[in-house]
Amino acid sequence: MARNEIIAGVAPDEMFALLLDPYAYPKWVVGTRQIREVDTDWPRPGARFHHSVGVGPLSTRDSTRILASRPPFALDLEVRFRPLGVAHVSLRVSDAGA
């Protein structure tokens, strides 16, 4: 299991708002090319956004689904990039203070 930590210097609610914005994913998720559609009930658990993911000339169309959301500190996602795989991603936000 991979684990990464980033110190962003913003309040937890600001960071969580970014994590919930599907249209921001191509700016910070490597390989995300385009957000094609977002379910109307986003960001409810079970809702999805549909994306294109790829490297170079290769790409696939798939989706990311919210498994659980506990604003502003935890977001669990199921990221699909078939036929290569499906990943469960847990994003955690903490208040590191000043």
C-alpha positions as CSV (number, residue, x, y, z in Angstrom):
1,M,0.0,0.0,0.0
2,A,1.4,3.4,-1.0
3,R,1.2,6.3,1.4
4,N,1.9,10.0,0.6
5,E,1.7,13.1,2.8
6,I,1.4,16.6,1.5
7,I,1.4,19.8,3.7
8,A,-0.8,22.3,1.9
9,G,-1.0,25.2,4.4
10,V,-4.8,25.6,4.1
11,A,-7.6,25.0,6.5
12,P,-9.1,21.5,6.5
13,D,-12.5,22.7,5.1
14,E,-10.7,24.4,2.1
15,M,-8.7,21.2,1.4
16,F,-11.8,19.0,1.7
17,A,-13.7,21.3,-0.8
18,L,-10.9,20.7,-3.3
19,L,-11.0,16.9,-2.8
20,L,-14.8,17.0,-3.4
21,D,-14.4,18.9,-6.7
22,P,-14.3,16.4,-9.5
23,Y,-13.4,19.0,-12.0
24,A,-10.1,19.7,-10.0
25,Y,-8.9,16.1,-10.3
26,P,-7.1,16.5,-13.7
27,K,-5.0,19.3,-12.0
28,W,-3.7,17.0,-9.2
29,V,-4.3,13.4,-10.1
30,V,-1.6,12.1,-12.4
31,G,-3.0,10.5,-15.6
32,T,-6.5,12.1,-15.3
33,R,-7.2,13.6,-18.7
34,Q,-10.8,14.7,-18.6
35,I,-13.9,14.7,-16.4
36,R,-16.8,13.6,-18.7
37,E,-19.8,13.6,-16.4
38,V,-20.7,14.0,-12.7
39,D,-23.7,12.3,-11.1
40,T,-26.4,14.8,-10.1
41,D,-26.2,13.5,-6.4
42,W,-22.5,14.2,-6.1
43,P,-20.9,14.2,-3.4
44,R,-23.3,11.7,-1.7
45,P,-21.7,8.3,-1.0
46,G,-22.3,6.0,-4.0
47,A,-22.2,8.9,-6.4
48,R,-19.6,8.9,-9.2
49,F,-17.8,11.1,-11.6
50,H,-16.8,9.7,-15.0
51,H,-13.3,10.3,-16.3
52,S,-10.7,9.5,-19.0
53,V,-7.4,8.3,-17.6
54,G,-4.2,7.6,-19.6
55,V,-0.6,8.1,-20.5
56,G,0.6,9.2,-23.9
57,P,-1.7,7.8,-26.7
58,L,-3.3,5.2,-24.4
59,S,-6.4,6.0,-22.4
60,T,-9.5,4.4,-20.9
61,R,-12.9,5.8,-19.8
62,D,-14.0,4.9,-16.3
63,S,-15.3,6.3,-13.0
64,T,-14.5,7.2,-9.4
65,R,-17.2,6.6,-6.7
66,I,-17.5,7.9,-3.2
67,L,-17.4,5.1,-0.7
68,A,-17.5,7.2,2.5
69,S,-17.3,10.9,3.3
70,R,-16.7,12.5,6.7
71,P,-16.2,16.2,6.1
72,P,-13.8,17.8,6.5
73,F,-11.4,15.1,7.5
74,A,-11.9,11.8,5.5
75,L,-12.9,10.8,2.0
76,D,-12.8,7.2,0.7
77,L,-13.0,6.6,-3.0
78,E,-13.1,3.6,-5.4
79,V,-11.1,4.6,-8.5
80,R,-11.7,2.5,-11.6
81,F,-9.2,2.4,-14.4
82,R,-10.1,-0.8,-16.1
83,P,-8.9,-3.0,-17.6
84,L,-5.8,-2.3,-15.5
85,G,-7.5,-2.2,-12.1
86,V,-9.6,-0.8,-9.4
87,A,-8.1,1.0,-6.4
88,H,-9.5,2.1,-3.0
89,V,-8.1,5.5,-2.1
90,S,-8.4,6.9,1.4
91,L,-7.8,10.7,1.7
92,R,-7.2,12.1,5.1
93,V,-7.1,15.8,6.1
94,S,-5.7,17.0,9.3
95,D,-5.2,20.4,10.9
96,A,-1.5,20.8,11.3
97,G,-1.9,24.2,12.9
98,A,0.3,27.2,12.0
